[in-house]
Amino acid sequence: MSESRFRYAAYGSNLHPLRLRARLPTAALLGDAFVPGYSLRFDKRSRDGSAKCGIDSGGDGVHVAVFEVSQSEQLALDEIEGVGHGYERFELEVPGFGNCFTYAATPSHLQPGLPAYDWYREFVLVGCRSHGFPADYIAAIEAKIVTHDPDRERRRRSWEVVARMHDGHGA
């Protein structure tokens, strides 16, 4: 008997297939889609003190990459994403793919105006470009205010991941 699989709609730092497969080895990209009525936000306060992505209802729409993941990987992703610690899993109706799970920031962890780290925004941008998302969508992400990560080692490791994604060698 094979393990159950679920569809996951990535919209932020997990957009790039190499990045997600480094975290979830059997994740399989099914395609990408546009979900109207939602907005991509950089206002979820992270444990590292910077902003991370979230989506919220209302807005012009959000672009997502849809992956199929195993049930065991879904639980691992919950842990990576911090379910119960700032994100909650929810179902999202994705045109062409049906119900998918994704993550939304909990109200207690929202902090509008908090900048993201430059490397984190680059994770999102590299993912968007890998899927060929529209130029105006990418430009809006490029316009997000970012800051320099004060943790030298985390910054170094994160930029190495970005470089590997650019090179197509995994994350």
CYANA upper distance limits for C-alpha pairs under 8 A (distance plus 0.5 A):
  3 GLU  CA     70 SER  CA      7.05
  3 GLU  CA     71 GLN  CA      7.43
  4 SER  CA     70 SER  CA      6.40
  4 SER  CA     71 GLN  CA      6.18
  5 ARG  CA     68 GLU  CA      6.82
  5 ARG  CA     69 VAL  CA      5.84
  5 ARG  CA     70 SER  CA      4.72
  5 ARG  CA     71 GLN  CA      6.08
  6 PHE  CA     68 GLU  CA      5.97
  6 PHE  CA     69 VAL  CA      5.84
  6 PHE  CA     70 SER  CA      6.68
  6 PHE  CA     71 GLN  CA      7.19
  6 PHE  CA     74 GLN  CA      8.19
  6 PHE  CA    100 CYS  CA      7.72
  6 PHE  CA    101 PHE  CA      8.20
  7 ARG  CA     66 VAL  CA      6.97
  7 ARG  CA     67 PHE  CA      6.07
  7 ARG  CA     68 GLU  CA      5.00
  7 ARG  CA     69 VAL  CA      6.76
  7 ARG  CA     99 ASN  CA      7.95
  7 ARG  CA    100 CYS  CA      5.28
  7 ARG  CA    101 PHE  CA      6.77
  8 TYR  CA     66 VAL  CA      6.02
  8 TYR  CA     67 PHE  CA      5.63
  8 TYR  CA     68 GLU  CA      6.60
  8 TYR  CA     69 VAL  CA      7.41
  8 TYR  CA    100 CYS  CA      5.68
  8 TYR  CA    101 PHE  CA      5.40
  8 TYR  CA    102 THR  CA      6.32
  9 ALA  CA     64 VAL  CA      6.22
  9 ALA  CA     65 ALA  CA      6.11
  9 ALA  CA     66 VAL  CA      5.06
  9 ALA  CA     67 PHE  CA      7.02
  9 ALA  CA     92 LEU  CA      8.30
  9 ALA  CA     94 VAL  CA      8.34
  9 ALA  CA    100 CYS  CA      6.38
  9 ALA  CA    101 PHE  CA      6.59
  9 ALA  CA    102 THR  CA      5.84
 10 ALA  CA     14 ASN  CA      6.25
 10 ALA  CA     15 LEU  CA      5.83
 10 ALA  CA     64 VAL  CA      5.86
 10 ALA  CA     65 ALA  CA      5.69
 10 ALA  CA     66 VAL  CA      6.80
 10 ALA  CA     67 PHE  CA      8.12
 10 ALA  CA    102 THR  CA      7.11
 11 TYR  CA     15 LEU  CA      6.23
 11 TYR  CA     40 LEU  CA      8.23
 11 TYR  CA     53 CYS  CA      8.39
 11 TYR  CA     55 ILE  CA      8.49
 11 TYR  CA     62 VAL  CA      7.98
 11 TYR  CA     63 HIS  CA      6.99
 11 TYR  CA     64 VAL  CA      5.24
 11 TYR  CA     65 ALA  CA      7.08
 11 TYR  CA    124 VAL  CA      8.35
 12 GLY  CA     53 CYS  CA      6.23
 12 GLY  CA     54 GLY  CA      8.05
 12 GLY  CA    123 PHE  CA      8.12
 12 GLY  CA    124 VAL  CA      5.62
 12 GLY  CA    127 GLY  CA      8.25
 13 SER  CA     19 ARG  CA      8.40
 13 SER  CA     53 CYS  CA      8.24
 13 SER  CA    120 TYR  CA      7.42
 13 SER  CA    121 ARG  CA      8.38
 13 SER  CA    123 PHE  CA      5.63
 13 SER  CA    124 VAL  CA      5.33
 13 SER  CA    127 GLY  CA      7.73
 14 ASN  CA     19 ARG  CA      6.53
 14 ASN  CA     20 LEU  CA      5.75
 14 ASN  CA    123 PHE  CA      8.32
 14 ASN  CA    124 VAL  CA      8.03
 14 ASN  CA    127 GLY  CA      7.88
 15 LEU  CA     19 ARG  CA      7.98
 15 LEU  CA     20 LEU  CA      7.66
 15 LEU  CA     64 VAL  CA      7.77
 15 LEU  CA     65 ALA  CA      6.42
 15 LEU  CA    124 VAL  CA      7.19
 15 LEU  CA    127 GLY  CA      5.14
 15 LEU  CA    128 CYS  CA      7.27
 16 HIS  CA     20 LEU  CA      6.93
 16 HIS  CA    123 PHE  CA      8.31
 16 HIS  CA    124 VAL  CA      8.38
 16 HIS  CA    126 VAL  CA      7.33
 16 HIS  CA    127 GLY  CA      4.57
 16 HIS  CA    128 CYS  CA      7.95
 16 HIS  CA    130 SER  CA      7.05
 16 HIS  CA    131 HIS  CA      8.40
 16 HIS  CA    165 MET  CA      8.01
 17 PRO  CA     21 ARG  CA      6.49
 17 PRO  CA     29 LEU  CA      7.24
 17 PRO  CA    127 GLY  CA      8.23
 18 LEU  CA     22 ALA  CA      6.63
 18 LEU  CA    165 MET  CA      7.04
 18 LEU  CA    168 GLY  CA      7.76
 18 LEU  CA    169 HIS  CA      7.86
 18 LEU  CA    170 GLY  CA      5.08
 18 LEU  CA    171 ALA  CA      6.21
 19 ARG  CA     23 ARG  CA      7.19
 19 ARG  CA    161 VAL  CA      8.50
 19 ARG  CA    165 MET  CA      7.51
 19 ARG  CA    170 GLY  CA      6.64
 19 ARG  CA    171 ALA  CA      5.09
 20 LEU  CA     24 LEU  CA      6.33
 20 LEU  CA     25 PRO  CA      8.22
 20 LEU  CA     27 ALA  CA      7.51
 20 LEU  CA    171 ALA  CA      8.39
 21 ARG  CA     25 PRO  CA      5.05
 21 ARG  CA     26 THR  CA      7.09
 21 ARG  CA     27 ALA  CA      6.16
 21 ARG  CA     28 ALA  CA      8.48
 21 ARG  CA    170 GLY  CA      8.27
 22 ALA  CA    170 GLY  CA      7.01
 22 ALA  CA    171 ALA  CA      6.16
 23 ARG  CA     77 LEU  CA      8.35
 24 LEU  CA     69 VAL  CA      8.20
 24 LEU  CA     73 GLU  CA      6.54
 24 LEU  CA     76 ALA  CA      8.35
 24 LEU  CA     77 LEU  CA      8.08
 26 THR  CA     69 VAL  CA      7.17
 26 THR  CA     70 SER  CA      7.90
 27 ALA  CA     67 PHE  CA      6.63
 27 ALA  CA     68 GLU  CA      6.16
 27 ALA  CA     69 VAL  CA      5.34
 27 ALA  CA     70 SER  CA      7.97
 28 ALA  CA     67 PHE  CA      5.74
 28 ALA  CA     68 GLU  CA      5.64
 28 ALA  CA     69 VAL  CA      7.23
 29 LEU  CA     65 ALA  CA      7.86
 29 LEU  CA     66 VAL  CA      6.60
 29 LEU  CA     67 PHE  CA      4.85
 29 LEU  CA     68 GLU  CA      6.98
 30 LEU  CA     65 ALA  CA      8.21
 30 LEU  CA     66 VAL  CA      6.02
 30 LEU  CA     67 PHE  CA      5.82
 30 LEU  CA     68 GLU  CA      7.25
 31 GLY  CA     65 ALA  CA      6.38
 31 GLY  CA     66 VAL  CA      5.96
 31 GLY  CA     67 PHE  CA      7.77
 32 ASP  CA     63 HIS  CA      7.78
 32 ASP  CA     64 VAL  CA      6.06
 32 ASP  CA     65 ALA  CA      4.69
 32 ASP  CA     66 VAL  CA      6.11
 32 ASP  CA    131 HIS  CA      7.60
 33 ALA  CA     63 HIS  CA      6.31
 33 ALA  CA     64 VAL  CA      5.96
 33 ALA  CA     65 ALA  CA      6.96
 33 ALA  CA     66 VAL  CA      7.99
 33 ALA  CA     94 VAL  CA      7.41
 33 ALA  CA     95 PRO  CA      7.09
 33 ALA  CA     96 GLY  CA      7.89
 34 PHE  CA     61 GLY  CA      7.15
 34 PHE  CA     62 VAL  CA      6.28
 34 PHE  CA     63 HIS  CA      4.99
 34 PHE  CA     64 VAL  CA      6.79
 34 PHE  CA     94 VAL  CA      7.93
 34 PHE  CA     95 PRO  CA      7.59
 35 VAL  CA     61 GLY  CA      5.80
 35 VAL  CA     62 VAL  CA      5.78
 35 VAL  CA     63 HIS  CA      6.72
 35 VAL  CA     64 VAL  CA      7.91
 35 VAL  CA     93 GLU  CA      8.30
 35 VAL  CA     94 VAL  CA      6.37
 35 VAL  CA     95 PRO  CA      7.12
 36 PRO  CA     59 GLY  CA      8.06
 36 PRO  CA     60 ASP  CA      6.58
 36 PRO  CA     61 GLY  CA      4.43
 36 PRO  CA     62 VAL  CA      6.98
 37 GLY  CA     57 SER  CA      6.44
 37 GLY  CA     58 GLY  CA      5.45
 37 GLY  CA     59 GLY  CA      5.68
 37 GLY  CA     60 ASP  CA      6.22
 37 GLY  CA     61 GLY  CA      5.49
 37 GLY  CA     62 VAL  CA      8.34
 38 TYR  CA     55 ILE  CA      6.96
 38 TYR  CA     56 ASP  CA      5.94
 38 TYR  CA     57 SER  CA      4.82
 38 TYR  CA     58 GLY  CA      5.27
 38 TYR  CA     59 GLY  CA      5.35
 38 TYR  CA     60 ASP  CA      6.80
 38 TYR  CA     61 GLY  CA      5.01
 38 TYR  CA     62 VAL  CA      6.20
 39 SER  CA     55 ILE  CA      5.94
 39 SER  CA     56 ASP  CA      5.96
 39 SER  CA     57 SER  CA      6.89
 39 SER  CA     58 GLY  CA      6.64
 39 SER  CA     59 GLY  CA      5.23
 39 SER  CA     60 ASP  CA      6.81
 39 SER  CA     61 GLY  CA      5.83
 39 SER  CA     62 VAL  CA      5.96
 40 LEU  CA     53 CYS  CA      7.35
 40 LEU  CA     54 GLY  CA      6.51
 40 LEU  CA     55 ILE  CA      5.20
 40 LEU  CA     56 ASP  CA      7.38
 40 LEU  CA     61 GLY  CA      8.23
 40 LEU  CA     62 VAL  CA      6.38
 41 ARG  CA     53 CYS  CA      5.99
 41 ARG  CA     54 GLY  CA      5.66
 41 ARG  CA     55 ILE  CA      6.19
 41 ARG  CA     56 ASP  CA      7.84
 42 PHE  CA     51 ALA  CA      6.14
 42 PHE  CA     52 LYS  CA      5.79
 42 PHE  CA     53 CYS  CA      4.95
 42 PHE  CA     54 GLY  CA      6.73
 42 PHE  CA    112 PRO  CA      8.16
 42 PHE  CA    114 LEU  CA      8.33
 42 PHE  CA    115 PRO  CA      8.12
 42 PHE  CA    116 ALA  CA      7.47
 42 PHE  CA    144 LYS  CA      8.35
 43 ASP  CA     51 ALA  CA      5.78
 43 ASP  CA     52 LYS  CA      6.72
 43 ASP  CA     53 CYS  CA      6.99
 43 ASP  CA     54 GLY  CA      7.41
 43 ASP  CA    110 LEU  CA      5.99
 43 ASP  CA    111 GLN  CA      5.69
 43 ASP  CA    112 PRO  CA      5.36
 43 ASP  CA    113 GLY  CA      7.26
 43 ASP  CA    114 LEU  CA      6.76
 43 ASP  CA    115 PRO  CA      8.40
 44 LYS  CA     51 ALA  CA      5.69
 44 LYS  CA     52 LYS  CA      5.55
 44 LYS  CA     53 CYS  CA      6.65
 44 LYS  CA     54 GLY  CA      6.79
 44 LYS  CA     86 GLY  CA      8.04
 44 LYS  CA    105 ALA  CA      6.39
 44 LYS  CA    109 HIS  CA      6.15
 44 LYS  CA    110 LEU  CA      5.18
 44 LYS  CA    111 GLN  CA      6.57
 44 LYS  CA    112 PRO  CA      8.28
 45 ARG  CA     49 GLY  CA      6.71
 45 ARG  CA     50 SER  CA      6.36
 45 ARG  CA     51 ALA  CA      5.41
 45 ARG  CA     52 LYS  CA      6.97
 45 ARG  CA     86 GLY  CA      8.22
 45 ARG  CA    109 HIS  CA      5.82
 45 ARG  CA    110 LEU  CA      6.32
 45 ARG  CA    111 GLN  CA      6.36
 45 ARG  CA    114 LEU  CA      7.88
 46 SER  CA     50 SER  CA      6.00
 46 SER  CA     51 ALA  CA      6.42
 46 SER  CA     52 LYS  CA      6.82
 46 SER  CA     86 GLY  CA      8.11
 46 SER  CA    109 HIS  CA      8.24
 50 SER  CA    114 LEU  CA      6.97
 50 SER  CA    115 PRO  CA      6.46
 50 SER  CA    116 ALA  CA      5.50
 50 SER  CA    117 TYR  CA      6.74
 51 ALA  CA    111 GLN  CA      8.24
 51 ALA  CA    114 LEU  CA      6.06
 51 ALA  CA    115 PRO  CA      5.91
 51 ALA  CA    116 ALA  CA      4.77
 51 ALA  CA    117 TYR  CA      7.79
 52 LYS  CA    116 ALA  CA      6.64
 52 LYS  CA    120 TYR  CA      8.04
 54 GLY  CA    103 TYR  CA      7.78
 54 GLY  CA    104 ALA  CA      6.01
 54 GLY  CA    105 ALA  CA      6.19
 55 ILE  CA     62 VAL  CA      8.27
 55 ILE  CA    103 TYR  CA      8.32
 55 ILE  CA    104 ALA  CA      6.40
 55 ILE  CA    105 ALA  CA      8.04
 56 ASP  CA    104 ALA  CA      7.62
 63 HIS  CA    133 PHE  CA      7.61
 65 ALA  CA    131 HIS  CA      8.14
 66 VAL  CA     97 PHE  CA      8.27
 66 VAL  CA    100 CYS  CA      8.35
 69 VAL  CA     73 GLU  CA      6.52
 69 VAL  CA     74 GLN  CA      6.86
 70 SER  CA     74 GLN  CA      6.67
 71 GLN  CA     75 LEU  CA      7.05
 72 SER  CA     76 ALA  CA      6.95
 73 GLU  CA     77 LEU  CA      6.50
 74 GLN  CA     78 ASP  CA      6.69
 75 LEU  CA     79 GLU  CA      6.97
 76 ALA  CA     80 ILE  CA      6.81
 77 LEU  CA     81 GLU  CA      6.39
 78 ASP  CA     82 GLY  CA      6.55
 78 ASP  CA     83 VAL  CA      5.76
 78 ASP  CA     89 ARG  CA      8.02
 79 GLU  CA     83 VAL  CA      6.66
 81 GLU  CA     87 TYR  CA      7.25
 81 GLU  CA    103 TYR  CA      8.38
 82 GLY  CA     86 GLY  CA      6.71
 82 GLY  CA     87 TYR  CA      6.27
 82 GLY  CA     88 GLU  CA      8.38
 83 VAL  CA     87 TYR  CA      5.32
 83 VAL  CA     88 GLU  CA      5.51
 83 VAL  CA     89 ARG  CA      7.30
 84 GLY  CA     88 GLU  CA      6.75
 86 GLY  CA    105 ALA  CA      6.11
 86 GLY  CA    106 THR  CA      5.85
 86 GLY  CA    108 SER  CA      7.76
 86 GLY  CA    109 HIS  CA      5.89
 87 TYR  CA    103 TYR  CA      6.46
 87 TYR  CA    104 ALA  CA      5.88
 87 TYR  CA    105 ALA  CA      4.89
 87 TYR  CA    106 THR  CA      6.01
 88 GLU  CA    103 TYR  CA      5.93
 88 GLU  CA    104 ALA  CA      6.01
 88 GLU  CA    105 ALA  CA      6.92
 88 GLU  CA    106 THR  CA      7.05
 89 ARG  CA    101 PHE  CA      7.03
 89 ARG  CA    102 THR  CA      6.10
 89 ARG  CA    103 TYR  CA      4.96
 89 ARG  CA    104 ALA  CA      6.98
 90 PHE  CA    101 PHE  CA      6.02
 90 PHE  CA    102 THR  CA      6.14
 90 PHE  CA    103 TYR  CA      6.42
 90 PHE  CA    104 ALA  CA      7.59
 91 GLU  CA     99 ASN  CA      6.58
 91 GLU  CA    100 CYS  CA      6.02
 91 GLU  CA    101 PHE  CA      4.96
 91 GLU  CA    102 THR  CA      6.82
 92 LEU  CA     99 ASN  CA      6.07
 92 LEU  CA    100 CYS  CA      5.80
 92 LEU  CA    101 PHE  CA      6.41
 92 LEU  CA    102 THR  CA      7.24
 93 GLU  CA     97 PHE  CA      8.16
 93 GLU  CA     98 GLY  CA      5.83
 93 GLU  CA     99 ASN  CA      5.06
 93 GLU  CA    100 CYS  CA      6.79
 94 VAL  CA     98 GLY  CA      5.72
 94 VAL  CA     99 ASN  CA      6.69
 94 VAL  CA    100 CYS  CA      7.15
105 ALA  CA    109 HIS  CA      6.97
105 ALA  CA    110 LEU  CA      7.29
106 THR  CA    110 LEU  CA      7.33
115 PRO  CA    144 LYS  CA      8.29
115 PRO  CA    145 ILE  CA      6.01
115 PRO  CA    146 VAL  CA      5.31
115 PRO  CA    147 THR  CA      6.54
116 ALA  CA    120 TYR  CA      7.04
116 ALA  CA    121 ARG  CA      7.10
116 ALA  CA    145 ILE  CA      7.43
116 ALA  CA    146 VAL  CA      5.28
116 ALA  CA    147 THR  CA      6.70
117 TYR  CA    121 ARG  CA      7.04
117 TYR  CA    146 VAL  CA      5.78
117 TYR  CA    147 THR  CA      5.47
117 TYR  CA    148 HIS  CA      6.22
117 TYR  CA    149 ASP  CA      6.12
118 ASP  CA    122 GLU  CA      6.81
118 ASP  CA    146 VAL  CA      5.71
118 ASP  CA    147 THR  CA      6.25
118 ASP  CA    148 HIS  CA      6.53
118 ASP  CA    149 ASP  CA      7.87
119 TRP  CA    123 PHE  CA      6.85
119 TRP  CA    155 ARG  CA      7.69
119 TRP  CA    158 SER  CA      6.75
119 TRP  CA    159 TRP  CA      6.51
119 TRP  CA    162 VAL  CA      7.84
120 TYR  CA    124 VAL  CA      7.17
120 TYR  CA    158 SER  CA      8.28
121 ARG  CA    125 LEU  CA      6.72
121 ARG  CA    141 ILE  CA      7.97
121 ARG  CA    142 GLU  CA      8.18
121 ARG  CA    146 VAL  CA      7.96
122 GLU  CA    126 VAL  CA      6.43
122 GLU  CA    162 VAL  CA      7.51
123 PHE  CA    127 GLY  CA      6.80
123 PHE  CA    162 VAL  CA      6.72
124 VAL  CA    128 CYS  CA      6.67
125 LEU  CA    129 ARG  CA      6.64
125 LEU  CA    138 ILE  CA      7.17
125 LEU  CA    141 ILE  CA      7.62
125 LEU  CA    142 GLU  CA      7.95
126 VAL  CA    130 SER  CA      6.62
126 VAL  CA    162 VAL  CA      8.19
126 VAL  CA    165 MET  CA      7.75
126 VAL  CA    166 HIS  CA      7.55
127 GLY  CA    131 HIS  CA      7.07
128 CYS  CA    132 GLY  CA      6.82
128 CYS  CA    133 PHE  CA      5.95
128 CYS  CA    138 ILE  CA      7.30
129 ARG  CA    133 PHE  CA      6.56
129 ARG  CA    138 ILE  CA      8.15
133 PHE  CA    137 TYR  CA      7.34
133 PHE  CA    138 ILE  CA      7.45
134 PRO  CA    138 ILE  CA      6.93
135 ALA  CA    139 ALA  CA      6.50
136 ASP  CA    140 ALA  CA      6.71
137 TYR  CA    141 ILE  CA      7.16
138 ILE  CA    142 GLU  CA      6.69
139 ALA  CA    143 ALA  CA      6.68
140 ALA  CA    144 LYS  CA      7.34
149 ASP  CA    154 ARG  CA      8.28
149 ASP  CA    155 ARG  CA      6.41
150 PRO  CA    155 ARG  CA      8.12
151 ASP  CA    155 ARG  CA      6.54
152 ARG  CA    156 ARG  CA      6.62
153 GLU  CA    157 ARG  CA      6.68
154 ARG  CA    158 SER  CA      6.46
155 ARG  CA    159 TRP  CA      6.65
156 ARG  CA    160 GLU  CA      6.76
157 ARG  CA    161 VAL  CA      6.94
158 SER  CA    162 VAL  CA      6.88
159 TRP  CA    163 ALA  CA      6.67
160 GLU  CA    164 ARG  CA      6.78
161 VAL  CA    165 MET  CA      6.75
161 VAL  CA    170 GLY  CA      8.17
161 VAL  CA    171 ALA  CA      5.35
162 VAL  CA    166 HIS  CA      6.73
162 VAL  CA    171 ALA  CA      7.71
163 ALA  CA    167 ASP  CA      6.64
164 ARG  CA    168 GLY  CA      6.43
164 ARG  CA    169 HIS  CA      5.57
164 ARG  CA    170 GLY  CA      6.07
164 ARG  CA    171 ALA  CA      6.20
165 MET  CA    169 HIS  CA      6.65
165 MET  CA    170 GLY  CA      6.15
165 MET  CA    171 ALA  CA      6.30
